[in-house]
Amino acid sequence: MNSKTRKILIPLVVIVVTVLLVMFIKGNPPQANRFSSPPKAKVNVAVKTLTPETYQVMIDSFGTVKPRTQSMLVAQASGQIIEISEQFREGGFFEKGDVLLQLDDRDHRAEVKSAQAALLTAEQSLLEEQARGRQAVTDWERLGKGEQASSLVLRKPQLAAAEASVLSAQATLEKAKLDLERTKITAPYAGRVLSRSVDLGQVVSNNMELASIYAIDRVEIRLPIKNKDLPFINLPEQFRDGAKNSAGSLVKFSSDLVGKQQWQGQVIRTEGAIDESAQQLYVVAQINDPYKATSANQYPIKIGQYIKAQITGKAIENVIVIPNSAIYQGTYVYVEEQGVLRRKNISLAWQNATQAMVAEGLSAGDHLVITPLGQVSSGTQVTVMGSEAYQATRGKAQRPSREELEKQAKEQGITVEKLIEQRRAARKQGAQ
């Protein structure tokens, strides 16, 4: 074929191919949905139907244990410590009247005897002076010629001085006996030793500090109350005339210092000033008989121990309570209305770590969405978990059609029966 013939055939081939391509395109036009909107994705959500209820407010707080009564045990006599009670040590318990320390009392016994001797001498002088006074009266009646005798003649000043000497000797004896009694240092109340500063053989002097002790009948815990919690707690306020407005709220204390420990207490008073640093009001709670052995507490409470407190507040009627996980940015929630997500702004009356009491924004019967949502806009279509639509969608997803099974079996190079058997085995293994 010469070049002239090729030049003629090439254009003819191009024309024929172009005609055939145009005919194919016209016979198979593309189906483009240029102006149709994409299908809207549905979100599966769980909802809670809101109903008013009576809600018991529980307020969380914390504090450290402090003794209600704490004293510094001081020596009121001097001497050497010759005996110490087994309970006179850090952490030791004692009862009221127990002898904690015994001082050497020999010097004090000698002083008692000396004071007794001085009293006997003073009493003898008094008796002698009384006799002289009677004799002076008799002499004046015989020699006075009926005149009025002076007090000095009748020896009244001398008699008063003798009586004063007796009183002074009696006081000295009582003081000596009291000092002797104080050589036995006794407990002023049932308590426990917090710390001690003396030991056996040590010589102590008057007004010397011996130990720090505290009463064990009850302990106190100072609890901070947030300002938002004040309207929901029973505060035992006392007025100038002695009147009280109400009894304090009950408190449940707990600690995990040594295992799980629990105590029951009560708020007994409210402090008279706002704490300047925290700008919070503090209340004082009390635990009665905290050192009594119980099955719940294997170890006694410790002074200075950090404990958690759960204060029983007021019971609020006819309120709507929702979980905090359903609140976004603290200001709004999502509700489901006829399969559509709606955003609602709310205001809270009270809130703790897990729940919130709604003041405005929600009503009884609202379907609150409790499923955590990300960036979802109001108006999104949703399917409520547990509804008929959700069950139908879930069942359809779990049971693929015959065509889908055949397609999957063909891709894996196995039969449909073999694929069904594998799926059953997988579901069984997953259930296990």
TORVEX-188450 format. One line per field, with one value per residue (C-alpha): residue number from 0; residue in one letter; x, y, z. Coordinates in Angstrom, 3 decimals, m for minus. Layout:
BEGIN
seq: (NUM/...) .
type: (a/...) .
c1: (X/...) .
c2: (Y/...) .
c3: (Z/...) .
end
This chain:
BEGIN
seq: (0/1/2/3/4/5/6/7/8/9/10/11/12/13/14/15/16/17/18/19/20/21/22/23/24/25/26/27/28/29/30/31/32/33/34/35/36/37/38/39/40/41/42/43/44/45/46/47/48/49/50/51/52/53/54/55/56/57/58/59/60/61/62/63/64/65/66/67/68/69/70/71/72/73/74/75/76/77/78/79/80/81/82/83/84/85/86/87/88/89/90/91/92/93/94/95/96/97/98/99/100/101/102/103/104/105/106/107/108/109/110/111/112/113/114/115/116/117/118/119/120/121/122/123/124/125/126/127/128/129/130/131/132/133/134/135/136/137/138/139/140/141/142/143/144/145/146/147/148/149/150/151/152/153/154/155/156/157/158/159/160/161/162/163/164/165/166/167/168/169/170/171/172/173/174/175/176/177/178/179/180/181/182/183/184/185/186/187/188/189/190/191/192/193/194/195/196/197/198/199/200/201/202/203/204/205/206/207/208/209/210/211/212/213/214/215/216/217/218/219/220/221/222/223/224/225/226/227/228/229/230/231/232/233/234/235/236/237/238/239/240/241/242/243/244/245/246/247/248/249/250/251/252/253/254/255/256/257/258/259/260/261/262/263/264/265/266/267/268/269/270/271/272/273/274/275/276/277/278/279/280/281/282/283/284/285/286/287/288/289/290/291/292/293/294/295/296/297/298/299/300/301/302/303/304/305/306/307/308/309/310/311/312/313/314/315/316/317/318/319/320/321/322/323/324/325/326/327/328/329/330/331/332/333/334/335/336/337/338/339/340/341/342/343/344/345/346/347/348/349/350/351/352/353/354/355/356/357/358/359/360/361/362/363/364/365/366/367/368/369/370/371/372/373/374/375/376/377/378/379/380/381/382/383/384/385/386/387/388/389/390/391/392/393/394/395/396/397/398/399/400/401/402/403/404/405/406/407/408/409/410/411/412/413/414/415/416/417/418/419/420/421/422/423/424/425/426/427/428/429/430/431) .
type: (m/n/s/k/t/r/k/i/l/i/p/l/v/v/i/v/v/t/v/l/l/v/m/f/i/k/g/n/p/p/q/a/n/r/f/s/s/p/p/k/a/k/v/n/v/a/v/k/t/l/t/p/e/t/y/q/v/m/i/d/s/f/g/t/v/k/p/r/t/q/s/m/l/v/a/q/a/s/g/q/i/i/e/i/s/e/q/f/r/e/g/g/f/f/e/k/g/d/v/l/l/q/l/d/d/r/d/h/r/a/e/v/k/s/a/q/a/a/l/l/t/a/e/q/s/l/l/e/e/q/a/r/g/r/q/a/v/t/d/w/e/r/l/g/k/g/e/q/a/s/s/l/v/l/r/k/p/q/l/a/a/a/e/a/s/v/l/s/a/q/a/t/l/e/k/a/k/l/d/l/e/r/t/k/i/t/a/p/y/a/g/r/v/l/s/r/s/v/d/l/g/q/v/v/s/n/n/m/e/l/a/s/i/y/a/i/d/r/v/e/i/r/l/p/i/k/n/k/d/l/p/f/i/n/l/p/e/q/f/r/d/g/a/k/n/s/a/g/s/l/v/k/f/s/s/d/l/v/g/k/q/q/w/q/g/q/v/i/r/t/e/g/a/i/d/e/s/a/q/q/l/y/v/v/a/q/i/n/d/p/y/k/a/t/s/a/n/q/y/p/i/k/i/g/q/y/i/k/a/q/i/t/g/k/a/i/e/n/v/i/v/i/p/n/s/a/i/y/q/g/t/y/v/y/v/e/e/q/g/v/l/r/r/k/n/i/s/l/a/w/q/n/a/t/q/a/m/v/a/e/g/l/s/a/g/d/h/l/v/i/t/p/l/g/q/v/s/s/g/t/q/v/t/v/m/g/s/e/a/y/q/a/t/r/g/k/a/q/r/p/s/r/e/e/l/e/k/q/a/k/e/q/g/i/t/v/e/k/l/i/e/q/r/r/a/a/r/k/q/g/a/q) .
c1: (0.000/1.416/1.462/m1.374/m3.742/m2.759/m3.529/m7.074/m7.805/m6.681/m9.280/m11.991/m11.084/m11.132/m14.554/m15.977/m14.631/m16.023/m19.468/m19.519/m18.467/m21.205/m23.808/m22.636/m22.816/m26.300/m27.453/m25.986/m26.402/m24.852/m27.334/m26.125/m28.095/m26.497/m29.199/m30.321/m29.170/m27.128/m28.961/m28.941/m27.037/m28.976/m27.416/m28.374/m29.027/m30.329/m32.914/m34.363/m37.939/m37.888/m40.272/m40.404/m39.180/m38.328/m34.577/m32.493/m29.603/m26.291/m23.481/m19.856/m17.234/m14.052/m12.091/m9.622/m10.443/m9.873/m10.588/m13.604/m11.820/m8.019/m5.933/m2.350/m1.700/0.341/2.014/0.543/3.171/6.903/8.844/10.454/8.320/8.458/5.620/3.950/0.738/0.893/m1.621/0.481/2.010/1.184/m2.108/m2.912/m6.509/m7.442/m10.589/m11.586/m9.810/m7.045/m3.637/m1.330/1.777/2.943/5.452/7.698/5.504/7.866/8.589/4.892/4.058/6.611/5.011/1.629/2.965/4.647/1.387/m0.499/1.987/1.629/m2.150/m1.956/0.289/m2.094/m5.076/m3.257/m2.468/m6.127/m7.272/m4.838/m5.963/m9.598/m8.803/m7.006/m9.950/m12.390/m10.092/m9.880/m13.682/m13.862/m11.200/m12.872/m16.228/m14.570/m12.371/m13.898/m16.378/m19.114/m17.312/m17.166/m14.008/m12.011/m11.424/m7.763/m8.504/m10.792/m8.035/m10.310/m7.544/m5.305/m8.123/m8.697/m4.980/m5.019/m8.069/m6.318/m3.279/m5.505/m7.152/m3.751/m2.487/m5.617/m5.084/m1.446/m2.455/m5.107/m2.555/m0.029/m2.653/m3.652/m0.033/0.289/m2.862/m1.511/1.531/m0.926/m1.649/m5.079/m7.018/m9.668/m11.822/m11.874/m9.411/m6.292/m2.692/m1.738/1.869/3.941/7.076/8.231/9.287/10.101/12.734/12.408/12.042/9.145/8.302/5.062/3.256/5.504/3.806/3.599/1.479/m1.156/m4.403/m7.870/m11.336/m12.624/m16.355/m16.570/m14.475/m15.187/m14.602/m14.614/m16.313/m16.314/m19.642/m19.813/m22.015/m24.247/m24.929/m26.029/m29.745/m29.917/m28.506/m30.016/m27.751/m28.061/m27.888/m27.999/m29.306/m28.425/m31.325/m30.243/m32.897/m31.951/m33.566/m33.183/m31.218/m28.135/m27.995/m26.749/m23.294/m21.732/m17.941/m15.592/m11.873/m9.622/m6.558/m6.585/m9.093/m12.643/m13.778/m17.136/m18.652/m21.998/m22.110/m24.159/m23.649/m23.779/m22.999/m22.236/m19.240/m19.944/m17.762/m17.015/m13.510/m11.630/m9.211/m11.782/m14.865/m16.821/m18.867/m17.623/m19.817/m18.661/m19.793/m19.461/m18.921/m20.067/m18.086/m15.698/m13.407/m16.039/m15.076/m17.436/m17.336/m17.219/m14.165/m11.225/m9.025/m9.890/m10.111/m6.956/m6.602/m5.558/m6.922/m8.336/m11.855/m14.557/m18.016/m21.390/m23.935/m27.623/m29.266/m32.889/m35.313/m36.505/m39.879/m41.084/m37.750/m36.088/m32.668/m30.377/m26.872/m23.970/m22.821/m25.857/m24.947/m22.701/m20.590/m22.759/m25.522/m27.439/m28.635/m30.077/m33.580/m35.221/m38.441/m40.069/m36.777/m34.978/m32.283/m33.134/m30.851/m32.255/m30.614/m30.984/m30.189/m29.239/m30.480/m27.859/m25.181/m22.771/m20.114/m22.581/m26.056/m27.702/m31.022/m32.629/m34.203/m35.386/m35.256/m36.678/m40.157/m41.711/m42.004/m38.985/m36.780/m33.313/m30.480/m28.007/m25.681/m22.466/m22.481/m19.675/m20.088/m23.757/m26.029/m29.618/m31.972/m29.963/m32.112/m31.708/m32.908/m33.809/m32.264/m34.925/m37.515/m39.124/m37.151/m33.908/m34.751/m35.636/m32.396/m30.392/m32.040/m31.422/m27.787/m27.430/m29.153/m27.636/m29.573/m28.946/m27.331/m24.896/m23.983/m23.392/m21.212/m19.113/m18.793/m17.654/m15.028/m13.669/m13.832/m16.154/m19.768/m22.612/m23.204/m19.553/m19.773/m22.933/m21.189/m18.194/m20.433/m22.266/m18.971/m17.728/m20.908/m20.646/m17.026/m17.844/m20.676/m18.251) .
c2: (0.000/3.261/6.458/7.997/5.168/5.372/9.071/8.309/5.360/6.987/9.790/7.275/5.085/8.072/9.096/5.585/5.258/8.672/7.789/4.512/6.267/8.885/6.187/4.268/7.351/8.198/4.644/4.644/8.142/8.725/9.010/11.924/13.192/16.595/18.418/15.701/16.006/13.194/10.919/12.159/9.995/8.911/8.777/6.063/7.599/6.477/8.705/9.132/10.239/12.950/12.723/14.950/13.273/13.921/14.283/13.909/16.349/14.923/17.442/16.331/17.920/17.030/17.902/16.759/15.246/17.455/16.789/18.525/18.910/19.117/19.970/20.403/18.263/20.396/19.496/21.304/19.970/19.383/16.163/13.236/10.936/7.527/5.752/6.015/4.376/1.875/4.036/7.189/7.008/8.380/6.834/5.370/5.468/6.368/6.878/9.796/9.653/7.263/8.014/8.759/9.852/9.441/11.913/11.337/12.573/12.284/16.012/16.771/14.311/16.072/19.413/18.020/16.898/20.253/22.032/19.752/20.604/24.327/23.971/22.221/24.989/27.652/25.863/25.638/29.361/30.032/28.008/29.853/33.210/32.269/31.425/34.736/36.565/34.914/35.750/39.391/39.651/38.187/40.591/43.609/42.688/42.519/45.634/47.752/49.566/49.266/51.119/49.977/47.924/48.524/45.788/45.732/45.147/42.257/40.885/40.793/41.827/39.087/36.563/37.636/37.248/33.739/32.809/34.207/32.079/29.006/29.872/30.437/27.090/25.362/26.932/25.873/22.320/22.234/23.545/20.913/18.158/19.486/19.463/15.926/14.928/16.540/14.261/11.814/13.315/12.051/12.232/15.001/13.059/9.892/10.517/9.651/10.815/12.878/13.497/13.451/15.350/13.632/10.159/8.022/9.463/13.024/15.812/18.131/21.509/23.338/24.390/22.189/20.743/16.948/15.848/16.864/14.915/15.018/13.699/10.665/11.172/12.948/14.527/17.399/17.972/21.418/21.167/23.800/24.344/25.793/28.841/27.067/24.300/26.569/26.717/22.903/22.147/22.449/24.906/24.891/28.614/30.012/33.489/35.943/34.939/31.288/30.187/27.711/27.479/23.731/20.607/20.025/17.665/14.104/13.383/10.153/10.129/7.757/7.177/4.705/5.379/1.844/m0.108/1.178/3.105/4.777/6.898/8.589/12.183/15.354/19.042/20.716/24.380/26.955/29.230/32.905/34.233/33.537/32.210/35.118/33.030/30.657/32.906/29.907/29.155/26.391/24.122/21.881/18.264/15.931/12.180/10.725/7.913/7.562/5.074/2.432/m0.873/m1.833/m4.345/m1.532/0.128/m2.119/0.838/3.849/7.293/9.410/13.049/14.967/12.264/13.454/12.135/12.635/13.780/13.312/15.669/14.805/17.928/18.801/16.613/18.697/17.715/17.778/18.439/17.119/15.541/14.663/13.172/15.561/13.565/14.823/18.490/20.289/23.268/23.501/25.351/23.091/19.551/17.611/16.170/13.926/15.151/12.897/11.464/14.806/16.141/19.434/21.595/23.166/25.733/25.011/26.590/24.522/24.879/22.564/20.191/17.664/15.480/13.171/14.745/18.102/19.558/21.539/24.888/25.887/24.574/21.045/19.739/16.467/14.091/15.417/12.746/13.655/12.295/10.591/9.244/11.323/13.311/15.079/17.934/17.325/20.144/20.638/19.114/15.960/12.886/10.270/6.779/6.030/2.845/0.331/1.757/m0.253/1.610/0.866/m2.821/m3.088/m1.402/m3.521/m6.739/m5.878/m5.186/m8.503/m10.558/m9.741/m10.577/m13.628/m11.453/m9.977/m13.464/m14.715/m11.702/m12.192/m15.955/m15.294/m12.804/m15.354/m18.234/m20.388/m21.503/m19.613/m22.504/m22.389/m18.618/m19.008/m21.683/m19.394/m16.504/m18.738/m19.944/m16.343/m15.252/m18.212/m17.421/m13.763/m14.686/m16.803) .
c3: (0.000/m1.124/0.875/m1.050/m0.108/3.614/3.642/2.462/4.864/8.116/8.100/7.218/10.228/12.560/11.296/11.719/15.322/16.234/14.876/16.797/20.038/19.680/19.116/22.228/24.425/23.200/23.862/27.398/28.849/32.404/35.218/37.319/40.327/40.199/42.071/44.477/48.141/49.698/52.086/55.642/58.118/61.191/64.673/67.144/70.576/73.933/75.604/79.078/79.540/82.190/85.128/88.252/91.432/95.068/95.205/98.356/98.156/99.349/99.809/99.651/101.880/103.724/106.840/109.470/112.840/115.881/119.568/121.042/124.410/124.535/127.604/128.696/131.754/134.198/137.502/140.516/142.904/142.728/143.136/141.381/139.219/140.901/139.085/135.654/134.530/131.670/129.816/130.149/126.671/123.231/122.169/125.575/126.831/130.403/132.442/134.615/137.975/136.862/138.410/135.498/137.454/141.041/142.493/145.499/148.379/151.370/151.517/151.279/154.065/156.274/155.468/156.465/159.812/160.352/159.550/161.945/164.724/164.033/164.197/167.557/168.898/167.621/169.139/172.491/172.374/171.595/174.584/176.855/175.520/176.014/179.644/180.131/178.663/181.068/183.966/182.819/182.783/186.306/187.625/186.055/187.517/190.959/190.694/187.986/190.215/187.629/184.862/181.260/180.530/177.384/174.810/175.654/179.344/178.428/176.115/173.070/170.598/172.000/171.596/167.966/167.247/168.698/166.591/163.508/164.269/164.394/161.039/159.480/160.787/159.450/156.004/156.022/156.882/154.116/151.625/152.702/152.363/148.931/147.775/149.072/147.178/144.000/144.030/142.436/139.018/137.984/134.719/134.649/132.144/130.090/127.319/125.423/125.514/122.482/123.527/126.715/127.749/130.978/132.020/135.038/137.390/136.133/138.699/137.923/139.365/139.913/136.666/134.524/131.406/131.534/128.556/126.023/126.394/124.826/125.653/123.773/124.250/120.885/118.139/115.759/112.055/110.456/107.041/104.265/102.508/99.006/98.635/96.097/98.634/101.505/100.513/100.493/103.958/107.434/109.244/113.064/113.740/117.280/118.079/120.837/123.043/122.885/120.412/117.675/114.262/113.567/114.266/112.151/109.200/109.546/108.162/106.923/107.259/105.463/105.139/103.362/105.498/106.912/104.880/104.594/107.661/108.274/111.033/111.604/112.810/112.835/112.166/115.582/114.872/112.226/112.521/113.000/110.171/106.517/105.947/104.359/102.298/100.772/101.046/102.294/105.363/107.647/109.746/112.563/112.675/115.630/115.978/119.302/120.920/117.952/119.712/120.347/118.715/115.880/113.070/110.518/112.059/112.808/113.707/115.893/114.357/114.509/115.476/112.363/110.056/106.723/106.178/103.564/104.549/102.877/104.413/104.135/102.764/102.150/100.194/97.215/95.777/92.163/90.466/87.316/87.817/84.899/84.648/84.162/81.120/79.211/79.764/77.270/78.303/81.397/79.516/77.093/76.424/73.485/73.382/70.803/69.207/66.574/65.387/65.270/67.591/69.303/71.425/74.593/76.840/80.550/83.923/86.948/90.520/92.006/90.806/92.269/90.655/88.865/88.780/88.261/89.348/86.515/87.312/83.807/80.267/80.543/81.210/82.247/79.297/77.387/75.826/77.082/74.943/77.291/74.591/74.431/71.184/69.382/66.925/66.170/65.127/66.110/63.517/62.930/62.377/65.073/65.830/69.423/70.724/71.632/69.254/66.442/63.805/65.601/65.989/62.305/61.270/63.689/62.528/58.875/59.584/61.339/58.553/55.135/51.984/49.802/47.139/49.686/50.921/47.371/46.618/49.755/49.092/45.507/46.711/49.200/46.741/48.891/48.780/50.407/52.812/53.891/54.453/56.573/58.644/59.225/60.298/62.774/64.241/64.552/66.353/68.717/69.524/70.091/72.475/74.469) .
end
